[in-house]
Amino acid sequence: MAAAEMGSNAVNEVVNIYATIQSLIERVSQGEGGEGFEQVARRYNALPLAEGWFSWALLTDQGEVMEAPEDGPAVPAEEPLRTMFLVAGARRYPELVVMLPARTSTCVDCARCGGSAWMKHGTGKIPCHECRSLGWVER
Ligand SMILES: [Zn+2]
């Protein structure tokens, strides 16, 4: 009984995140988030997570994180970028926070960025690669 309930909850959660992504894609396609994001959402039928210098980070309605260069087809994003894109996406769309890896008791603050997830770069700051901009790492 308990196991069956857990199973059905897990399925519901998966279905919910797909529904969440789909509704975010629709909202951004209708202009919520600005014209640049709207164009990208329509072009790829995916959720733009973040804009890079020469590419876009996208989340498909299947929950896949993709990197779309301006001059080529979208390809699956690899770690550490995949998680960094999701972190950036969750800042923009708080609903996506459930897709981020969870910090467990075996994790420690990232020494590189002091747990802030950001590193100084010139006069500004950039996301920390060391911890995939989570602010913590597995011990
Ligand atoms: Zn870090």
Residues whose N, C-alpha, C, O or C-beta is under 5 A from the ligand:
A	BS01	ZN	C110 R112 C113 A117 C128 E130 C131 G135
